[in-house]
Amino acid sequence: MSNLEVKTRNGVTHTHHRSTWAEIDLKAIEYNYRQVRKHVGKGINIMAVVKANAYGHGTVEVSNALERSGVDYLGVATTDEAVRLRDHGIKCPILVLSSVLPVEVGVAVEKDITLSICDEELFDVIRKESARGGKLKVHIKIDTGMGRVGIWHEEALNLVKKVSAESGMILEGIYTHFSSAGRDDFFTTYQIEAFEKLLSSIEKNWIKIPLRHAANSIATVDFHRAHLNLVRPGLVIYGMYPKHTFPRIIKLKPALELKTRVVFIKDTPPGRSISYGRTFITHKHTKIATLPIGYADGYGRKLSNKAEVLIRGRRARVVGKITMDQTMVDVGHINGVKMGDEVVLIGKQGREEIRAENLARMAESIAYEVVCGISNRVPRVYKY
Ligand SMILES: *Cc1c(COP(=O)(O)O)cnc(C)c1O
């Protein structure tokens, strides 16, 4: 066994003196993208959401793969994320999905980054910046019931008129976001109806907005009425299911595996306590293995005494509290476990599989948080 060698895109090799890593399968990302493409059909644009380091998968690598696959648009959360993509040669249009502060407008104009606009103040700043440099593309964000950024749908028409009349700006899109897609059909329908109503009053005013969008992953898979002419999937691009019923509708491949190796193992008699707070006591003679991963890597404390890992194709349970850098598992029932054995925390080994969705349920969380939470300390290894 050697150190973990990670080759970056420009051919530089980093050696990591630590055996915990996340393996990202870019072919799976491309596969999931194609599945979404097939599902929504031709004529509908796809904006893949790559915010938060592409849900922990690595923004630049994922965006490159999606750009090669022909994605129409990329969605990020911050101007910083968009700038990073531009600086790494991404040419595809990029929309910042959140509201930004006026200080961020300059760089957006300079790097051809599309901004979301939801109030007059930002509108004024963009107008002034655009007068100095090139034109800025904007999407107006409408709040139909998310209660986050966005102008309330009843008040939006005036802003739409102003933006469309402004020569220094290109009004390219308009969108809204669901607060309860897949959980509250009544409210989601209310939201899409409010949005449709606004769209038709915009049309009555002879204003043409090329891109109209609302659908996150859930609505992309299961609410066709919200497809309009662009969908904004995030989670499904990474191969995770936002609802347990979705595998029947669309087939996805998880793109991320989280792995480590056994660094230490010892025989442990009955009655010994494991880890901080002594929340686990051995009740028989067993073997306890230590793994070099902890909550500082994003393997959360809520998984303590609950999660399982895969070793030699078998399941082993986490025992005791997960610590900052180390986690203990009971391997008494698995023959021949030794130092250096590969351990899967998320992913497949033999016939067993642990999915991010499973860990999320145990941690009383959501798959989103599990993958976003995998920290920078964990090297990403790419499979092309
Ligand atoms: C994060 C986000 C998405 C993607 O959501 P998923 O549930 O991951 O598909 C879409 N639109 C907006 C505005 C978002 O913030």
The ligand as a Gaussian input file, in Angstrom:
#p B3LYP/6-31G(d) Opt

LIG

0 1
 C      -29.999000      24.777000      -4.524000
 C      -30.988000      25.292000      -5.472000
 C      -31.495000      24.455000      -6.498000
 C      -31.182000      22.987000      -6.606000
 O      -31.931000      22.270000      -5.652000
 P      -31.936000      20.660000      -5.645000
 O      -32.985000      20.318000      -4.666000
 O      -30.567000      20.243000      -5.225000
 O      -32.242000      20.223000      -7.024000
 C      -32.347000      25.037000      -7.427000
 N      -32.686000      26.345000      -7.345000
 C      -32.237000      27.157000      -6.367000
 C      -32.667000      28.581000      -6.322000
 C      -31.380000      26.651000      -5.394000
 O      -30.938000      27.458000      -4.419000

